[in-house]
Amino acid sequence: MVPASVPQLIAGWFASVLKGKMLAKSGQLQLTLPPSRAAQWDVKGLANAAGLRILSVRPFDDSELHTHGYAGARSVEVLAEEGALAMTYTLVSK
């Protein structure tokens, strides 16, 4: 069972990025997780409520994370293990 706080955490992250003006007008926010979690946590609904929309969804590519220096991070290892199951959601401002 998923703790109720996980969707709240995602919603809070979306809101803080927008309120803090950390997302450039043409900027993108990326969230990587298994598609079953995205549906369970209603990522599309959370994004819409925050003023974001999903631009694209594509299979997770761990080579992108290694390029940015995240190699060895536990979250990267978990995503790499689930690689075929993880998807990257790219969100933009509405």
C-alpha positions as CSV (number, residue, x, y, z in Angstrom):
1,M,0.0,0.0,0.0
2,V,1.3,3.5,-0.9
3,P,1.5,6.0,1.9
4,A,-0.9,8.9,1.3
5,S,2.0,11.3,1.7
6,V,3.6,10.2,-1.6
7,P,1.1,12.0,-3.8
8,Q,1.2,15.0,-1.4
9,L,5.0,15.0,-1.8
10,I,4.8,15.1,-5.6
11,A,2.1,17.8,-5.5
12,G,4.2,19.8,-3.1
13,W,7.3,19.4,-5.4
14,F,5.3,20.6,-8.4
15,A,3.9,23.6,-6.5
16,S,7.3,24.6,-5.0
17,V,8.9,24.5,-8.5
18,L,6.2,26.8,-9.9
19,K,5.9,29.1,-6.9
20,G,9.7,29.4,-6.6
21,K,9.9,30.3,-10.3
22,M,12.5,27.6,-10.7
23,L,11.1,26.5,-14.0
24,A,11.9,28.7,-17.0
25,K,9.1,29.6,-19.3
26,S,10.2,27.0,-21.8
27,G,11.7,24.7,-19.1
28,Q,10.8,21.1,-18.4
29,L,10.4,19.1,-15.2
30,Q,11.1,15.4,-15.4
31,L,9.7,12.7,-13.1
32,T,10.8,9.1,-13.5
33,L,8.8,6.2,-12.0
34,P,7.0,3.0,-12.9
35,P,3.9,3.6,-14.9
36,S,1.8,1.8,-12.3
37,R,2.8,4.3,-9.7
38,A,2.0,7.2,-12.1
39,A,-1.5,5.9,-12.4
40,Q,-1.8,5.0,-8.7
41,W,-0.6,8.5,-7.6
42,D,-2.6,10.3,-10.5
43,V,0.5,12.1,-11.7
44,K,-1.6,13.6,-14.6
45,G,-4.1,15.0,-12.1
46,L,-1.5,16.3,-9.7
47,A,0.3,18.0,-12.6
48,N,-2.9,19.6,-13.9
49,A,-3.8,20.8,-10.4
50,A,-0.4,22.4,-10.1
51,G,-0.6,24.2,-13.4
52,L,1.6,21.7,-15.4
53,R,0.8,19.4,-18.3
54,I,2.5,16.2,-19.5
55,L,4.5,17.0,-22.6
56,S,5.8,13.4,-23.2
57,V,6.2,10.0,-21.7
58,R,9.1,7.8,-22.7
59,P,11.0,4.8,-21.4
60,F,13.5,5.6,-18.7
61,D,17.1,5.8,-20.0
62,D,19.6,5.6,-17.2
63,S,22.4,6.8,-19.4
64,E,21.0,10.3,-19.1
65,L,21.4,10.2,-15.3
66,H,25.0,9.0,-15.5
67,T,25.7,12.0,-17.8
68,H,24.6,14.3,-15.0
69,G,26.7,12.7,-12.3
70,Y,24.0,10.6,-10.6
71,A,25.8,7.3,-11.1
72,G,25.9,5.3,-7.9
73,A,22.9,7.0,-6.3
74,R,20.5,4.4,-4.8
75,S,17.5,5.8,-6.7
76,V,19.4,5.4,-9.9
77,E,20.3,1.8,-9.1
78,V,16.7,1.0,-8.3
79,L,15.5,2.6,-11.5
80,A,18.1,0.8,-13.5
81,E,17.0,-2.5,-12.0
82,E,13.4,-1.7,-13.0
83,G,14.6,-0.1,-16.3
84,A,12.1,-1.6,-18.6
85,L,9.3,-0.7,-16.2
86,A,10.2,2.9,-15.5
87,M,9.0,5.8,-17.6
88,T,10.1,9.4,-17.6
89,Y,7.3,12.0,-17.6
90,T,8.3,15.4,-19.0
91,L,6.1,18.2,-17.7
92,V,5.8,21.8,-18.7
93,S,3.8,24.8,-17.5
94,K,0.4,25.1,-19.0
